[in-house]
Amino acid sequence: RVLERSGEASASAAETSAALARLVELVRAERASLRECEVEASAFVDLVVEGGLRCVDVRSPGEYARGHIPGAVNVPLFDDAERAAVGTCYKLSGREAAMALGMSKVTRKGLEALASAARGGATTLCVHCWRGGLRSGAVAWLLRRRGARVFCLAGGYKRFRAWVRDSFGGEDARNARKLQADDDRLDAAFDDE
């Protein structure tokens, strides 16, 4: 409840900080169970295409615009500026500080609104982010706490692109090399932000 009120004047800085620290601990404690829900790209695509599951891309709008899994719905955990700030915090201060900053930004927006937008009425979903699993893991945790069954794409959109690239053969190998070069440029861009 304190997290839901963190953007309000009624929640003190100490309350908000303590609540964020507790939320970071809860997500960390569930990391092992979230790993059990990770599936490789081929299984993820089967769940979405053949299983008809909702595919939720939690990357920022800019990341989504650069490329996304066909049919994926963008429910960004952060806007582009917030993602850049969290990424910079990660580089300068480490994972814990970045997680706390990210959680504070998300909770100001409202956890219920995020869960509702991601869920879209579905009870079983597929979720992914770029590569590390922090964003998709946080959303998966939130959705699971609200009764949804969630599958996460192991390695994120980056692994999906590699899977697509690796499926090319023969003459299409040139296209695969172009996709690899695109991935390398995307990695450099995301690492610089």
Secondary structure, DSSP 8 states (H G I E B T S, - for coil): -HHHHTTSTTS-HHHHHHHHHHHHHHHHHTHHHHHTTEE-HHHHHHHHHTS--EEEE-S-HHHHHH---TT-EE--SS-HHHHHHHHHHHHHH-HHHHHHHHHHHHHHH-HHHHHHHHHTT-SEEEEE-SSSSHHHHHHHHHHHHTT-EEEEETTHHHHHHHHHHHH--GGGHHHHHHHHHHHHHHHHHHHH-
